[in-house]
Amino acid sequence: MTTVALKSYGKVAVAIVIALIMLLPFVYLLLGALASTFSLTGTIDLASYRLTFANFATLFARAELYLPLANSVAVAVIVTLGNLFFCTLCGYVLARRKFPGKGFLMVTVILVLMVPVHVVIIPLYLMTNWLGIFDTYLALILPFLVSPLGIFLMRQYISAIPPDMEDSARLEGASELTIIWRIVIPLCKPALAVLAVQTFMVNWNSFIYPFILTSSESMRTLPVALALLQGYQNIDVPQLFAASVISVLPTTLLFAAYSKKITEGIIAGALKG
Amino acid sequence: MPPNSTQRLRFPDYFFLSPWVITLILFWLFPIVASLFLSFTDYRLLSGSYSFVGFDNFAQLFRDAAFTKAISNTFIFTIGTLPFTTCFAILLATFLNGRLPFKTFFQSVYFFPSMVSLVVVALIFTSLYARGGYIQLLCGLVGAPYPQEGFLFSTATALAAVMAMDIWMATGYYMLLFLAALQSIPNELYEAARLDGASAWRQFRVITLPHLKPMLLFIVVLNSIKSFQIFVEVFVMTKGGPLNSTNTMVYFVYEEGLQKFNIGYGAAAANILFAVIALVSWLELKLIKDKTA
């Protein structure tokens, strides 16, 4: 009995050590963001440490970080709503209907997921220029309103629901939109939650697309602003860390609240490959 | 059998499908075709005009020392991270799959770094790796040698430092995928093995590993595709330096195409990378499949 208990203590000790390795960099980030002073070498002097929100206050007074925060929220929310709407409609048609070209459309959903980002960055940059949407909110939103992963997720989920209810509603003269709104969407709530959390996180953290599709300071999203402000003389590390904490906060809160949905989404997303 | 009423394509369905069809054409198919087309031209954004140059871009790329350096760095990065990430991920997954108090808590903690914005992680590690920073202090404590100027400023350590961060960050993500695969292995198999007196290592080799094979295959391919595309870390931490020692293929594409606006040249580099990724994935699939069969 005692050896079993010892073994279990040993395992917990190992688990805690690994947890520390995973968390210490974030503890450093948080302590740095809340520090009154920060050494030039990037270490925190614990002897003179004083907790302060001053870095956050300065941050919100500066347009170069305040605006990106607003941009990030707007873009991530709009893209998430767009995905909930468009992926459901598209997934519904792909799950229920039979039509020529359906197989091709399904294949494109999977294939597009495997295309490396860098193949499209240069043409995408040119494309947004030609469309006249380069460096606008449209460039940050339009290409991402409907995602292959979202379509795949919704199609899989809707396929597993028996179509009987839709059929009887149709016999009673319900329109397609009514059927989707009243029958399909309520049944899809678990999948929609996974899709919402997943889409928000991906777009909130997204760097490369907002980075190449915008050029002016006022169009930057938070990750882009963080990457570009780093190293500039007029921004110090504690402020950069404070902005990073703000960038990590929504993902952390979402993760704490919906860790199950997030892991489900990731596994579903990975397994389709 | 005639299709039932649900299966018939109706008028509004075209509207339902159109967002994806438009996105697909505008933002995926067109860019892929355009990229191929551009790579055979000398298109430069600043001049605006272009002419066909055949394979000149490709020939020039292989004479470009920065490009060959970027290729070798990308391969070093992939080969130097993938085995570690995969092994750590399997170990952590097996560890969490056993009996352990607060299992879900630990699982979330291990997974957490891969949830965070890569930019933020790169910023944290830039400070940690700096001259006089915590990693140097740690090296001093255990007596390991370290570059005085900071890990990211030495040609000897910059790439390795980025790689170490990447392993730290990605392990939790792949752990989660392995865990999902482990949980699908029926427990009876282990019970039977224990009754037969099989050791933990033997159980792992005979039951766990064979069941993990499909997931392992998938993760090796997924991880190498992702590794070949490393960009954000390089952009935030080193800008490809010092002396191109961390220049990678995507960073090269970005610099040529979108900084110097040598669109044709950058597109050619992008297509070579695309071909490399496709080839490596295909080889991996073939190799592992042959071994399993």
Interface residues (C-beta under 8 A of the other chain):
Chain A: S8 K11 V12 V14 A15 I18 A19 I21 M22 L23 P25 F26 Y28 L29 G32 S39 L40 T41 G42 T43 F86 L89 C90 Y92 V93 L94 R96 R97 K98 F99 L105 T108 V109 V112 M114 V115 P116 V117 H118 V119 V120 I121 I122 P123 L124 Y125 L126 M127 L142 P143 L145 V146 I151 P163 E166 D167 R170 L171 S175 E176 L177 M201 W204 N205 F207 I208 I212 L222 P223 V224 L226 A227 Q230 V237 L240 F241 S244 S247 V248 T251 T252 F255 S259 I262 T263 I266 I267 A270 L271 G273
Chain B: P3 N4 S5 T6 Q7 R8 L9 R10 P12 D13 F15 F16 L17 P19 W20 V21 T23 L24 L26 F27 W28 F30 P31 I32 A34 S35 L38 L45 L92 F95 G98 R99 L100 P101 F102 T104 F106 S108 V109 Y110 F111 F112 P113 M115 V116 S117 L118 V119 V120 V121 A122 L123 I124 F125 T126 S127 L128 A130 R131 G132 G133 Y134 L137 W168 G172 Y173 L176 L177 A180 F218 L222 I225 F228 Q229 F231 V232 F235 V236 M249 V250 V253 Y254 G257 L258 I263 G266 A267 A270 N271 L273 F274 I277
